[in-house]
Amino acid sequence: QKEVEQDPGPLSVPEGAIVSLNCTYSNSAFQYFMWYRQYSRKGPELLMYTYSSGNKEDGRFTAQVDKSSKYISLFIRDSQPSDSATYLCAMSRNTDKLIFGTGTRLQVFP
Amino acid sequence: EPEVTQTPSHQVTQMGQEVILRCVPISNHLYFYWYRQILGQKVEFLVSFYNNEISEKSEIFDDQFSVERPDGSNFTLKIRSTKLEDSAMYFCASRESVLSPLHFGNGTRLTVT
């Protein structure tokens, strides 16, 4: 079983839709959870950073962590064509290296 | 907003040659990292660096790799004798403290021919 699993997509949605992106993981020691956005040939750009379980909201983005199910989600409300990118989940045990998912490619069409 | 900068953006080299990838982390950050992303694959950890020494390294980071912080601003990754399979995007990252999130540069695309 992979340490972090993420559906690669692609996920194609119309502008204005609510997007749900998800990752599952196997290591119960993960405590820190992140979502990054990566445009083609660019570096990962931090979107959300959460510690342990719960929800965090920032503008159109909401991150959820369910440690009991080993499942994290990122919701994007009112999606825009500019949201088209690859979304990477990443997590770590405490303060050490990040373990990334493979990324989900999202396309928002007008 | 401060950012991590990497140079060059693209480096082409022949197999067996040495390459140095350069990074300028965000100025008040103390923890530095290199990650790698082979085309179509996930981002993978290579090495972490703090207080002028390596904190952790992955299995990928063998004797052909080394890192250095030669002055107060630069952070470099050297590959001594490049192999075809070293072709990838190399990302530098930094963070202010152990509890802060990681910020990435835009990467150096290394092509080994």
Backbone of each chain as ProteinMPNN parsed JSONL, in Angstrom:
{"seq_chain_A": "QKEVEQDPGPLSVPEGAIVSLNCTYSNSAFQYFMWYRQYSRKGPELLMYTYSSGNKEDGRFTAQVDKSSKYISLFIRDSQPSDSATYLCAMSRNTDKLIFGTGTRLQVFP", "coords_chain_A": {"N_chain_A": [[0.845, -1.203, 0.0], [0.563, 2.178, -0.906], [2.073, 5.006, 0.686], [0.856, 7.519, 0.534], [-2.037, 8.194, -1.232], [-3.494, 9.361, -4.196], [-5.917, 10.321, -6.467], [-5.089, 10.581, -9.841], [-6.599, 11.909, -11.737], [-7.498, 13.088, -15.069], [-9.573, 15.741, -13.705], [-12.395, 17.259, -14.769], [-14.263, 20.162, -14.794], [-17.092, 22.46, -14.942], [-16.879, 26.041, -15.018], [-17.48, 27.699, -11.943], [-18.322, 25.513, -10.536], [-18.284, 23.36, -7.602], [-15.386, 21.95, -6.416], [-13.998, 18.893, -5.395], [-11.242, 17.499, -3.929], [-9.147, 14.791, -3.05], [-7.203, 12.841, -0.71], [-5.844, 9.803, 0.496], [-4.197, 8.133, 3.192], [-1.722, 6.008, 4.715], [-0.101, 6.01, 6.959], [-0.468, 6.468, 10.248], [0.924, 8.202, 11.806], [1.221, 10.66, 10.633], [0.916, 14.136, 11.002], [0.848, 16.73, 10.081], [-0.632, 18.436, 7.405], [-0.859, 19.325, 4.047], [-1.847, 21.24, 1.208], [-0.867, 21.774, -2.053], [-0.626, 23.768, -5.0], [0.181, 23.273, -8.355], [1.315, 24.675, -11.217], [1.95, 24.089, -14.71], [5.285, 23.241, -15.242], [6.164, 24.724, -13.093], [6.986, 25.483, -9.633], [5.671, 23.816, -6.669], [3.012, 25.51, -5.082], [2.066, 26.752, -2.034], [-1.124, 26.176, -0.697], [-2.858, 25.454, 1.464], [-2.424, 24.73, 4.928], [-2.488, 22.555, 7.501], [-2.86, 21.344, 10.842], [-3.201, 18.287, 12.409], [-6.538, 16.98, 13.004], [-9.609, 18.332, 11.561], [-11.158, 21.347, 10.188], [-10.203, 23.889, 7.854], [-10.473, 27.102, 6.551], [-9.965, 29.242, 3.758], [-10.667, 31.852, 2.013], [-11.899, 30.86, -1.076], [-11.202, 28.278, -0.632], [-11.314, 25.245, 1.214], [-9.962, 23.138, 3.592], [-10.027, 19.849, 4.779], [-9.424, 17.517, 7.374], [-9.496, 14.214, 8.302], [-8.481, 12.28, 10.596], [-9.147, 9.881, 11.733], [-10.146, 8.383, 9.676], [-8.069, 8.517, 7.989], [-7.904, 10.413, 5.862], [-7.92, 13.137, 3.695], [-9.164, 16.253, 2.46], [-9.67, 18.719, -0.094], [-11.612, 21.448, -0.824], [-12.843, 23.436, -3.419], [-14.541, 26.296, -3.939], [-16.818, 27.905, -6.226], [-15.31, 27.563, -8.681], [-12.708, 28.594, -10.918], [-11.442, 29.199, -14.267], [-8.741, 29.817, -13.947], [-8.028, 28.234, -11.852], [-7.253, 25.891, -12.891], [-4.953, 23.402, -12.776], [-2.423, 21.278, -11.323], [-3.088, 19.594, -8.343], [-1.54, 18.983, -5.353], [-1.395, 16.839, -2.616], [0.224, 16.785, 0.558], [2.084, 15.517, 3.287], [3.338, 15.184, 6.685], [5.155, 13.634, 9.409], [6.025, 14.993, 11.754], [8.105, 17.314, 12.006], [9.556, 16.756, 9.833], [10.535, 15.502, 6.601], [8.405, 16.033, 3.751], [5.815, 13.961, 2.482], [4.548, 13.351, -0.603], [1.479, 13.169, -2.51], [0.566, 11.846, -5.754], [-0.627, 13.821, -7.171], [-3.483, 15.574, -8.475], [-4.844, 16.308, -11.526], [-6.554, 19.155, -12.46], [-9.053, 20.583, -14.456], [-10.751, 23.451, -15.269], [-13.361, 24.495, -17.104], [-14.578, 27.191, -19.161]], "CA_chain_A": [[0.0, 0.0, 0.0], [1.325, 3.411, -0.961], [1.946, 5.815, 1.891], [-0.135, 8.549, 0.23], [-2.699, 7.893, -2.5], [-4.251, 10.486, -4.733], [-6.399, 10.045, -7.82], [-4.401, 11.507, -10.742], [-7.519, 12.596, -12.628], [-7.884, 14.484, -14.848], [-10.899, 16.103, -13.265], [-12.824, 18.37, -15.618], [-15.503, 20.716, -14.248], [-17.428, 23.768, -15.505], [-16.65, 27.22, -14.177], [-18.501, 27.894, -10.919], [-18.591, 24.266, -9.815], [-17.519, 23.046, -6.393], [-14.45, 20.87, -6.687], [-13.554, 18.125, -4.235], [-10.009, 16.759, -4.178], [-8.973, 13.938, -1.877], [-6.062, 11.945, -0.543], [-5.85, 8.873, 1.622], [-2.841, 7.802, 3.605], [-1.668, 4.797, 5.536], [0.721, 6.203, 8.149], [-1.234, 7.198, 11.263], [1.802, 9.162, 12.483], [1.179, 11.969, 9.976], [0.265, 15.151, 11.826], [0.771, 17.981, 9.327], [-1.228, 18.152, 6.108], [-0.766, 20.479, 3.182], [-2.246, 21.2, -0.194], [-0.105, 22.643, -2.942], [-1.067, 23.887, -6.384], [1.343, 23.31, -9.237], [1.084, 24.944, -12.636], [2.893, 23.377, -15.553], [6.683, 23.66, -15.217], [6.39, 25.636, -11.971], [7.107, 24.818, -8.352], [4.453, 23.732, -5.852], [2.63, 26.741, -4.391], [1.281, 26.362, -0.862], [-2.502, 26.669, -0.593], [-3.423, 25.232, 2.792], [-1.521, 24.057, 5.865], [-3.282, 22.245, 8.685], [-2.276, 20.436, 11.817], [-4.125, 17.326, 13.005], [-7.858, 16.89, 12.403], [-10.436, 19.523, 11.571], [-11.351, 22.11, 8.964], [-9.597, 25.208, 7.752], [-11.016, 27.797, 5.383], [-9.224, 30.42, 3.312], [-11.303, 32.299, 0.774], [-12.702, 29.826, -1.758], [-10.62, 26.971, -0.339], [-11.518, 24.628, 2.525], [-9.237, 21.885, 3.788], [-10.561, 18.999, 5.857], [-8.592, 16.383, 7.758], [-10.161, 13.212, 9.138], [-7.397, 11.364, 10.94], [-9.687, 8.547, 12.055], [-10.315, 7.687, 8.397], [-6.841, 8.741, 7.216], [-8.489, 10.971, 4.639], [-7.935, 14.59, 3.682], [-9.873, 16.807, 1.308], [-9.604, 20.14, -0.411], [-12.773, 21.894, -1.575], [-12.707, 24.729, -4.081], [-15.868, 26.829, -4.29], [-16.85, 28.857, -7.34], [-14.056, 27.311, -9.396], [-12.398, 29.487, -12.036], [-10.459, 28.627, -15.206], [-7.39, 30.004, -13.415], [-7.76, 27.165, -10.883], [-6.771, 24.723, -13.642], [-3.589, 23.113, -12.332], [-2.323, 20.011, -10.596], [-3.18, 19.81, -6.896], [-0.745, 17.981, -4.644], [-1.475, 16.764, -1.166], [1.507, 16.433, 1.165], [1.943, 15.362, 4.733], [4.563, 14.82, 7.394], [4.927, 13.116, 10.755], [6.111, 16.146, 12.658], [8.79, 18.438, 11.385], [10.534, 16.236, 8.887], [10.261, 15.581, 5.161], [7.042, 15.889, 3.254], [5.482, 12.88, 1.564], [3.572, 13.887, -1.538], [0.682, 12.357, -3.405], [0.97, 11.975, -7.155], [-1.251, 15.015, -7.742], [-4.701, 15.462, -9.282], [-4.916, 17.378, -12.53], [-7.882, 19.769, -12.519], [-9.317, 21.525, -15.541], [-12.011, 24.18, -15.134], [-13.623, 25.072, -18.43], [-15.524, 28.336, -19.093]], "C_chain_A": [[0.878, 1.25, 0.0], [1.079, 4.231, 0.288], [0.892, 6.906, 1.721], [-0.718, 8.248, -1.139], [-3.576, 9.06, -2.917], [-4.657, 10.139, -6.155], [-5.766, 11.046, -8.784], [-5.321, 12.318, -11.648], [-7.226, 12.22, -14.081], [-9.334, 14.652, -14.421], [-11.303, 17.35, -14.043], [-14.177, 18.868, -15.131], [-15.816, 22.043, -14.923], [-17.128, 24.877, -14.508], [-17.811, 27.396, -13.2], [-18.797, 26.661, -10.106], [-17.805, 24.211, -8.517], [-16.664, 21.813, -6.708], [-14.056, 20.205, -5.376], [-12.346, 17.284, -4.626], [-9.657, 15.997, -2.9], [-7.661, 13.176, -1.9], [-6.332, 11.01, 0.624], [-4.412, 8.533, 1.955], [-2.869, 6.624, 4.561], [-0.937, 5.011, 6.865], [-0.02, 7.064, 9.175], [-0.38, 8.224, 12.013], [1.799, 10.542, 11.822], [0.359, 12.942, 10.811], [0.007, 16.456, 11.059], [0.344, 17.664, 7.897], [-1.265, 19.437, 5.285], [-1.383, 20.197, 1.825], [-1.42, 22.233, -0.956], [-0.771, 22.648, -4.317], [0.17, 24.011, -7.248], [0.887, 23.542, -10.662], [2.2, 24.279, -13.422], [4.276, 24.027, -15.501], [6.969, 24.728, -14.155], [6.551, 24.827, -10.697], [5.782, 24.724, -7.628], [4.236, 25.021, -5.049], [1.697, 26.359, -3.241], [-0.096, 27.015, -0.871], [-3.012, 26.607, 0.842], [-2.457, 24.417, 3.632], [-2.3, 23.811, 7.143], [-2.543, 21.256, 9.57], [-3.382, 19.591, 12.41], [-5.494, 17.399, 12.337], [-8.587, 18.223, 12.424], [-10.512, 20.179, 10.215], [-10.586, 23.414, 9.03], [-10.079, 25.842, 6.465], [-10.163, 29.013, 5.061], [-9.802, 30.836, 1.972], [-12.171, 31.207, 0.176], [-12.247, 28.408, -1.431], [-10.948, 26.526, 1.088], [-10.779, 23.311, 2.561], [-9.861, 21.146, 4.961], [-9.605, 17.844, 6.105], [-9.412, 15.475, 8.669], [-9.122, 12.141, 9.468], [-7.921, 9.97, 11.249], [-9.848, 7.71, 10.792], [-9.07, 7.77, 7.536], [-7.196, 9.3, 5.843], [-8.434, 12.488, 4.747], [-8.575, 15.077, 2.39], [-9.56, 18.281, 1.145], [-10.829, 20.462, -1.258], [-12.478, 23.271, -2.164], [-14.11, 25.161, -4.492], [-15.74, 27.782, -5.467], [-15.576, 28.749, -8.18], [-13.95, 28.192, -10.64], [-11.441, 28.79, -13.002], [-9.014, 28.757, -14.703], [-7.035, 28.985, -12.331], [-7.228, 25.904, -11.58], [-5.286, 24.524, -13.368], [-3.575, 21.688, -11.785], [-2.285, 20.311, -9.106], [-2.512, 18.642, -6.182], [-1.094, 18.005, -3.165], [-0.093, 16.353, -0.659], [1.314, 16.347, 2.665], [3.263, 14.967, 5.359], [4.23, 14.378, 8.811], [4.982, 14.223, 11.789], [6.822, 17.259, 11.917], [9.753, 17.979, 10.299], [10.021, 16.338, 7.446], [8.773, 15.429, 4.851], [6.946, 14.655, 2.366], [4.332, 13.368, 0.696], [2.718, 12.793, -2.155], [1.131, 12.61, -4.834], [0.386, 13.22, -7.804], [-2.492, 14.684, -8.545], [-4.742, 16.631, -10.249], [-6.354, 17.86, -12.654], [-7.962, 20.695, -13.713], [-10.695, 22.137, -15.324], [-12.267, 24.868, -16.46], [-14.709, 26.146, -18.329], [-16.926, 27.914, -19.521]], "O_chain_A": [[1.811, 1.37, 0.795], [0.003, 4.162, 0.883], [0.128, 7.189, 2.644], [0.024, 8.066, -2.104], [-4.291, 9.656, -2.111], [-3.826, 9.709, -6.956], [-5.889, 12.252, -8.571], [-4.89, 13.296, -12.258], [-6.74, 11.114, -14.319], [-10.197, 13.83, -14.728], [-10.625, 18.376, -13.978], [-15.134, 18.097, -15.06], [-14.906, 22.699, -15.431], [-17.128, 24.657, -13.297], [-18.976, 27.261, -13.575], [-19.466, 26.752, -9.076], [-16.804, 24.907, -8.343], [-17.153, 20.792, -7.192], [-13.811, 20.877, -4.374], [-12.418, 16.46, -5.538], [-9.85, 16.507, -1.796], [-7.091, 12.904, -2.957], [-6.967, 11.386, 1.609], [-3.522, 8.632, 1.111], [-3.905, 6.291, 5.136], [-1.149, 4.246, 7.806], [-0.174, 8.268, 8.974], [-0.913, 9.03, 12.776], [2.324, 11.497, 12.395], [-0.739, 12.624, 11.268], [-0.937, 17.187, 11.359], [0.877, 16.756, 7.26], [-1.655, 20.496, 5.777], [-1.427, 19.056, 1.366], [-1.298, 23.391, -0.555], [-1.39, 21.669, -4.733], [1.095, 24.756, -6.924], [0.172, 22.726, -11.244], [3.253, 23.949, -12.878], [4.406, 25.235, -15.699], [7.892, 25.53, -14.298], [6.285, 23.625, -10.68], [4.857, 25.475, -7.937], [5.158, 25.545, -4.424], [0.666, 25.72, -3.453], [-0.226, 28.229, -1.029], [-3.534, 27.59, 1.368], [-1.763, 23.533, 3.129], [-2.727, 24.76, 7.8], [-1.726, 20.455, 9.115], [-4.394, 20.122, 12.867], [-5.587, 17.846, 11.194], [-8.244, 19.125, 13.188], [-10.007, 19.657, 9.222], [-10.352, 23.97, 10.103], [-10.093, 25.202, 5.413], [-9.699, 29.721, 5.954], [-9.48, 30.26, 0.933], [-13.07, 30.687, 0.836], [-12.844, 27.442, -1.904], [-10.873, 27.308, 2.036], [-10.942, 22.469, 1.678], [-10.179, 21.736, 5.994], [-9.048, 17.267, 5.171], [-9.954, 15.919, 9.681], [-8.919, 11.206, 8.693], [-7.213, 8.983, 11.048], [-9.707, 6.487, 10.823], [-9.014, 7.163, 6.466], [-6.837, 8.736, 4.809], [-8.846, 13.063, 5.754], [-8.533, 14.398, 1.364], [-9.233, 18.986, 2.1], [-11.061, 19.828, -2.287], [-11.937, 24.15, -1.493], [-14.778, 24.493, -5.281], [-14.69, 28.387, -5.68], [-14.858, 29.732, -8.362], [-14.938, 28.49, -11.311], [-10.708, 27.887, -12.599], [-8.17, 27.911, -14.999], [-5.874, 28.881, -11.935], [-6.803, 24.96, -10.915], [-4.465, 25.381, -13.694], [-4.591, 20.993, -11.79], [-1.536, 21.18, -8.66], [-2.868, 17.48, -6.379], [-1.089, 19.063, -2.535], [0.659, 15.667, -1.351], [0.468, 17.036, 3.234], [4.178, 14.489, 4.689], [3.169, 14.701, 9.346], [4.072, 14.364, 12.607], [6.172, 18.072, 11.259], [10.65, 18.718, 9.896], [9.172, 17.173, 7.136], [8.014, 14.793, 5.583], [7.862, 14.343, 1.605], [3.276, 13.749, 1.2], [3.153, 11.652, -2.308], [1.967, 13.475, -5.094], [0.844, 13.636, -8.868], [-2.558, 13.652, -9.213], [-4.683, 17.793, -9.846], [-7.262, 17.072, -12.921], [-7.057, 21.493, -13.957], [-11.688, 21.419, -15.209], [-11.49, 25.721, -16.89], [-15.635, 26.035, -17.525], [-17.843, 28.736, -19.527]]}, "seq_chain_B": "EPEVTQTPSHQVTQMGQEVILRCVPISNHLYFYWYRQILGQKVEFLVSFYNNEISEKSEIFDDQFSVERPDGSNFTLKIRSTKLEDSAMYFCASRESVLSPLHFGNGTRLTVT", "coords_chain_B": {"N_chain_B": [[5.794, 39.583, -2.087], [8.083, 37.531, -0.362], [10.205, 35.101, -1.995], [11.415, 31.84, -2.94], [14.209, 31.518, -4.944], [15.522, 30.04, -7.9], [18.294, 29.037, -9.87], [20.028, 27.672, -12.733], [17.015, 28.015, -14.784], [16.765, 26.002, -16.572], [18.894, 23.332, -17.264], [21.172, 21.756, -19.309], [23.105, 18.906, -19.64], [25.901, 16.703, -20.224], [26.057, 13.166, -19.783], [27.871, 12.044, -17.002], [29.065, 14.442, -16.436], [29.616, 17.133, -14.087], [27.183, 18.948, -12.226], [25.906, 21.979, -10.839], [23.299, 23.108, -9.001], [21.536, 25.999, -8.149], [20.233, 27.936, -5.449], [18.387, 30.477, -3.83], [17.227, 30.797, -0.8], [14.316, 31.998, 1.06], [14.875, 34.915, 2.952], [14.84, 34.999, 5.877], [14.637, 32.381, 6.541], [15.484, 29.198, 7.968], [15.678, 26.523, 7.512], [16.401, 24.218, 5.01], [15.829, 22.631, 1.859], [16.013, 20.073, -0.665], [14.091, 18.806, -3.283], [12.898, 16.444, -5.691], [11.427, 15.937, -8.916], [10.633, 13.657, -11.129], [9.616, 13.55, -14.515], [6.163, 13.303, -14.799], [5.932, 11.933, -12.449], [5.69, 11.721, -8.813], [6.518, 14.347, -6.458], [9.582, 14.08, -4.794], [11.397, 13.715, -1.772], [14.751, 14.756, -1.235], [16.886, 15.822, 0.421], [17.461, 17.371, 3.603], [18.506, 20.338, 5.345], [20.104, 21.979, 7.925], [21.433, 24.393, 10.102], [23.958, 24.353, 8.964], [24.438, 21.689, 8.35], [23.588, 18.419, 7.09], [20.367, 17.269, 7.813], [18.648, 15.187, 7.257], [18.541, 12.613, 4.807], [17.475, 11.096, 1.731], [17.185, 7.804, 0.217], [17.777, 8.238, -2.404], [19.636, 10.224, -2.416], [22.638, 9.761, -2.864], [26.221, 9.097, -2.797], [26.936, 10.627, -4.938], [25.703, 13.017, -4.748], [25.732, 16.247, -3.23], [25.337, 18.879, -0.827], [25.471, 22.376, -0.105], [25.95, 25.346, 1.773], [27.277, 27.982, 0.88], [27.518, 30.659, 1.565], [25.806, 33.353, 3.256], [23.426, 33.383, 1.863], [23.053, 31.672, -0.363], [22.185, 28.329, -1.45], [23.206, 25.244, -2.433], [22.986, 22.453, -4.717], [24.91, 19.793, -5.659], [25.682, 17.589, -8.239], [27.82, 15.073, -8.818], [28.665, 13.308, -10.907], [26.765, 13.055, -13.454], [23.888, 11.059, -14.291], [21.766, 9.485, -16.745], [19.3, 9.007, -15.56], [19.097, 10.993, -13.703], [17.817, 13.068, -14.779], [15.366, 15.43, -14.315], [12.999, 17.6, -12.61], [14.292, 19.784, -10.265], [13.642, 20.92, -7.118], [14.108, 23.513, -4.874], [13.499, 24.253, -1.449], [12.331, 26.086, 1.406], [11.954, 26.915, 4.917], [10.831, 28.85, 7.717], [10.782, 27.986, 10.395], [10.651, 24.89, 12.25], [7.98, 24.358, 12.489], [6.745, 25.75, 10.546], [5.185, 26.16, 7.297], [6.37, 24.702, 4.18], [8.059, 26.382, 1.591], [8.364, 26.52, -1.877], [10.702, 26.856, -4.603], [10.675, 27.663, -8.165], [11.982, 25.716, -9.509], [14.64, 23.836, -11.161], [15.058, 22.603, -14.301], [16.616, 19.728, -15.089], [18.359, 18.25, -17.647], [19.827, 15.389, -18.73], [21.98, 14.2, -21.104]], "CA_chain_B": [[5.964, 38.469, -1.147], [9.393, 36.888, -0.577], [10.094, 33.818, -2.645], [12.623, 31.052, -3.154], [14.602, 31.649, -6.348], [16.438, 29.003, -8.344], [18.955, 29.219, -11.158], [19.258, 28.185, -13.87], [15.695, 27.4, -14.901], [16.959, 24.769, -17.344], [20.306, 22.979, -17.417], [21.411, 20.556, -20.103], [24.461, 18.452, -19.411], [26.178, 15.362, -20.732], [26.254, 12.124, -18.785], [29.204, 12.028, -16.426], [29.489, 15.79, -16.065], [29.169, 17.678, -12.801], [26.311, 20.115, -12.296], [25.567, 22.646, -9.584], [22.023, 23.806, -9.036], [21.633, 27.056, -7.15], [18.991, 28.361, -4.828], [18.428, 31.502, -2.79], [16.015, 30.638, 0.027], [13.746, 33.194, 1.661], [15.999, 35.415, 3.737], [14.816, 34.69, 7.301], [14.399, 30.957, 6.726], [16.615, 28.506, 8.562], [15.656, 25.112, 7.131], [16.516, 24.185, 3.558], [15.518, 21.299, 1.327], [15.946, 19.782, -2.086], [13.165, 17.772, -3.72], [13.044, 16.132, -7.111], [10.224, 15.431, -9.56], [10.819, 13.094, -12.466], [8.456, 13.859, -15.348], [5.025, 12.411, -14.659], [5.947, 11.238, -11.159], [5.434, 12.601, -7.68], [7.626, 15.079, -5.865], [10.268, 13.208, -3.835], [12.384, 14.329, -0.894], [16.151, 14.373, -1.388], [17.752, 16.142, 1.558], [17.159, 18.555, 4.408], [19.757, 20.981, 5.765], [19.868, 22.957, 8.98], [22.607, 24.709, 10.929], [25.142, 23.989, 8.187], [24.673, 20.268, 8.169], [22.453, 17.637, 6.62], [19.52, 16.729, 8.876], [18.12, 13.912, 6.794], [18.652, 12.417, 3.362], [16.756, 9.935, 1.249], [18.012, 6.792, -0.455], [18.183, 8.79, -3.7], [20.756, 11.132, -2.163], [23.809, 8.922, -2.629], [27.512, 9.797, -2.73], [27.082, 11.535, -6.08], [25.035, 14.27, -4.412], [26.173, 16.977, -2.049], [24.724, 20.192, -0.664], [26.359, 23.331, 0.55], [25.494, 26.72, 1.946], [28.612, 28.596, 0.857], [27.496, 31.981, 2.188], [24.574, 33.544, 4.021], [22.203, 33.469, 1.071], [22.897, 30.623, -1.358], [22.106, 26.932, -1.052], [23.468, 24.57, -3.705], [22.962, 21.008, -4.855], [25.888, 19.366, -6.656], [25.683, 16.187, -8.669], [29.212, 14.946, -9.264], [28.77, 12.615, -12.192], [25.345, 12.891, -13.744], [23.407, 9.887, -15.022], [20.545, 9.779, -17.493], [18.145, 8.96, -14.657], [19.057, 12.214, -12.89], [16.973, 14.041, -15.477], [14.182, 15.697, -13.488], [12.906, 18.946, -12.035], [14.839, 19.845, -8.912], [13.042, 22.029, -6.399], [14.627, 23.957, -3.588], [12.439, 24.723, -0.566], [12.822, 26.566, 2.7], [10.947, 27.342, 5.88], [11.35, 29.698, 8.775], [10.972, 27.172, 11.585], [10.218, 23.505, 12.044], [6.524, 24.284, 12.476], [6.251, 26.566, 9.438], [5.035, 25.408, 6.038], [7.487, 24.71, 3.251], [7.868, 27.19, 0.389], [9.173, 25.982, -2.956], [11.067, 27.627, -5.776], [10.08, 27.191, -9.417], [12.69, 24.533, -9.967], [15.592, 23.759, -12.267], [14.84, 21.39, -15.093], [17.904, 19.158, -15.465], [18.303, 17.26, -18.718], [21.112, 14.71, -18.908], [21.958, 13.533, -22.424]], "C_chain_B": [[7.307, 37.79, -1.423], [9.207, 35.512, -1.204], [11.46, 33.145, -2.722], [12.976, 31.164, -4.642], [15.649, 30.596, -6.687], [17.015, 29.358, -9.708], [19.86, 28.031, -11.454], [17.872, 27.556, -13.896], [15.79, 26.078, -15.66], [18.458, 24.551, -17.537], [20.386, 21.695, -18.225], [22.862, 20.16, -19.908], [24.639, 17.056, -19.982], [26.414, 14.403, -19.569], [27.71, 12.13, -18.299], [29.722, 13.39, -16.006], [28.937, 16.166, -14.689], [28.231, 18.852, -13.037], [26.101, 20.682, -10.894], [24.278, 23.425, -9.803], [21.991, 24.78, -7.87], [20.271, 27.533, -6.685], [19.298, 29.505, -3.867], [17.144, 31.363, -1.991], [15.494, 31.991, 0.498], [14.644, 33.619, 2.826], [15.966, 35.047, 5.221], [14.565, 33.204, 7.575], [15.675, 30.253, 7.161], [16.739, 27.054, 8.113], [15.56, 25.049, 5.611], [16.407, 22.751, 3.053], [15.741, 21.258, -0.184], [14.97, 18.627, -2.279], [13.36, 17.579, -5.219], [11.717, 15.617, -7.649], [10.583, 14.957, -10.964], [9.513, 13.289, -13.226], [7.357, 12.819, -15.179], [4.949, 11.679, -13.336], [5.764, 12.24, -10.021], [6.709, 13.305, -7.219], [8.24, 14.222, -4.757], [11.306, 13.992, -3.044], [13.791, 13.83, -1.218], [16.921, 14.579, -0.086], [17.217, 17.357, 2.296], [18.446, 19.042, 5.066], [19.421, 22.045, 6.79], [21.156, 23.168, 9.759], [23.891, 24.182, 10.292], [25.465, 22.51, 8.149], [23.394, 19.572, 7.703], [21.697, 17.06, 7.819], [19.022, 15.336, 8.524], [18.337, 13.809, 5.298], [17.935, 11.139, 2.977], [17.729, 8.955, 0.605], [18.523, 7.299, -1.806], [19.477, 9.582, -3.539], [21.995, 10.317, -1.823], [25.085, 9.769, -2.69], [27.748, 10.743, -3.903], [26.502, 12.918, -5.801], [25.712, 14.933, -3.216], [25.447, 18.319, -2.014], [25.674, 21.079, 0.123], [25.634, 24.654, 0.698], [26.76, 27.564, 2.043], [28.683, 29.981, 1.489], [26.155, 32.149, 2.883], [23.302, 33.508, 3.211], [21.989, 32.295, 0.127], [22.863, 29.235, -0.736], [22.215, 26.134, -2.344], [23.336, 23.055, -3.587], [23.947, 20.657, -5.965], [25.681, 17.894, -6.96], [27.023, 15.968, -9.359], [29.353, 14.347, -10.643], [27.359, 12.218, -12.61], [25.07, 11.622, -14.551], [22.126, 10.274, -15.748], [19.334, 9.873, -16.566], [18.101, 10.125, -13.663], [18.22, 13.303, -13.559], [15.66, 14.196, -14.729], [14.094, 17.196, -13.244], [13.423, 18.871, -10.615], [14.314, 21.103, -8.241], [13.786, 22.271, -5.098], [13.457, 24.454, -2.758], [13.057, 25.199, 0.743], [11.656, 26.863, 3.616], [11.617, 28.035, 7.051], [11.679, 28.891, 10.027], [10.443, 25.781, 11.305], [8.707, 23.381, 11.975], [5.914, 25.084, 11.322], [6.075, 25.72, 8.193], [6.247, 25.612, 5.125], [7.126, 25.53, 2.011], [8.87, 26.747, -0.662], [9.55, 27.051, -3.97], [10.422, 27.026, -7.02], [10.875, 26.081, -10.093], [13.719, 24.783, -11.048], [15.313, 22.462, -13.004], [16.206, 20.895, -15.565], [17.679, 18.083, -16.519], [19.696, 16.686, -18.909], [21.047, 13.912, -20.214], [23.109, 12.54, -22.559]], "O_chain_B": [[7.636, 37.505, -2.575], [8.197, 34.844, -0.983], [12.503, 33.784, -2.588], [12.125, 30.928, -5.499], [16.537, 30.296, -5.889], [16.33, 29.9, -10.575], [20.41, 27.435, -10.528], [17.589, 26.653, -13.108], [15.007, 25.156, -15.428], [19.19, 25.462, -17.921], [19.766, 20.686, -17.889], [23.754, 21.004, -20.003], [23.673, 16.324, -20.196], [26.908, 14.794, -18.511], [28.646, 12.212, -19.094], [30.719, 13.479, -15.291], [27.952, 15.608, -14.207], [28.454, 19.66, -13.939], [26.117, 19.954, -9.902], [24.191, 24.285, -10.68], [22.367, 24.44, -6.749], [19.296, 27.53, -7.436], [20.323, 29.508, -3.186], [16.079, 31.769, -2.457], [16.168, 33.009, 0.345], [15.115, 32.778, 3.592], [17.033, 34.795, 5.782], [14.309, 32.817, 8.715], [16.784, 30.639, 6.79], [17.78, 26.425, 8.307], [14.742, 25.737, 5.001], [16.826, 21.8, 3.713], [15.665, 22.275, -0.873], [15.002, 17.625, -1.564], [13.91, 18.435, -5.912], [10.969, 14.945, -6.939], [10.808, 15.763, -11.867], [8.431, 13.203, -12.644], [7.573, 11.625, -15.381], [4.027, 10.896, -13.107], [5.693, 13.449, -10.244], [7.822, 12.899, -7.554], [7.532, 13.703, -3.895], [12.009, 14.836, -3.598], [14.001, 12.638, -1.446], [17.528, 13.648, 0.445], [16.606, 18.248, 1.707], [19.363, 18.259, 5.314], [18.567, 22.902, 6.562], [21.882, 22.214, 10.039], [24.775, 23.65, 10.963], [26.614, 22.117, 7.944], [22.284, 20.068, 7.896], [22.285, 16.453, 8.713], [18.978, 14.436, 9.362], [18.317, 14.821, 4.597], [17.8, 10.217, 3.782], [18.92, 9.229, 0.466], [19.562, 6.854, -2.294], [20.316, 9.598, -4.44], [22.366, 10.189, -0.657], [25.031, 10.998, -2.64], [28.66, 11.569, -3.862], [26.777, 13.873, -6.528], [26.201, 14.258, -2.31], [25.003, 18.826, -3.044], [26.529, 20.624, 0.882], [24.814, 25.031, -0.139], [27.257, 27.833, 3.137], [29.753, 30.433, 1.898], [25.438, 31.167, 3.078], [22.209, 33.589, 3.772], [20.843, 31.95, -0.16], [23.418, 28.992, 0.336], [21.409, 26.32, -3.256], [23.541, 22.466, -2.526], [23.835, 21.163, -7.081], [25.526, 17.068, -6.06], [27.321, 16.608, -10.368], [30.112, 14.863, -11.464], [26.83, 11.191, -12.184], [25.883, 11.178, -15.361], [21.482, 11.267, -15.409], [18.454, 10.711, -16.762], [17.165, 10.227, -12.87], [17.952, 14.342, -12.956], [14.929, 13.226, -14.53], [14.985, 17.958, -13.618], [13.032, 17.989, -9.85], [14.514, 22.213, -8.733], [14.053, 21.347, -4.331], [12.513, 25.022, -3.307], [14.147, 24.778, 1.131], [10.522, 27.039, 3.17], [12.798, 27.834, 7.333], [12.726, 29.087, 10.644], [9.859, 25.525, 10.252], [8.198, 22.39, 11.451], [4.696, 25.09, 11.148], [6.728, 24.688, 8.039], [7.025, 26.553, 5.281], [6.037, 25.392, 1.455], [10.063, 26.613, -0.389], [8.82, 28.022, -4.173], [9.718, 26.019, -6.947], [10.471, 25.57, -11.137], [13.682, 25.793, -11.752], [15.326, 21.377, -12.423], [16.875, 21.566, -16.351], [16.918, 17.137, -16.315], [20.637, 17.417, -19.217], [20.175, 13.064, -20.398], [23.247, 11.891, -23.596]]}, "name": "protein", "num_of_chains": 2, "seq": "QKEVEQDPGPLSVPEGAIVSLNCTYSNSAFQYFMWYRQYSRKGPELLMYTYSSGNKEDGRFTAQVDKSSKYISLFIRDSQPSDSATYLCAMSRNTDKLIFGTGTRLQVFPEPEVTQTPSHQVTQMGQEVILRCVPISNHLYFYWYRQILGQKVEFLVSFYNNEISEKSEIFDDQFSVERPDGSNFTLKIRSTKLEDSAMYFCASRESVLSPLHFGNGTRLTVT"}
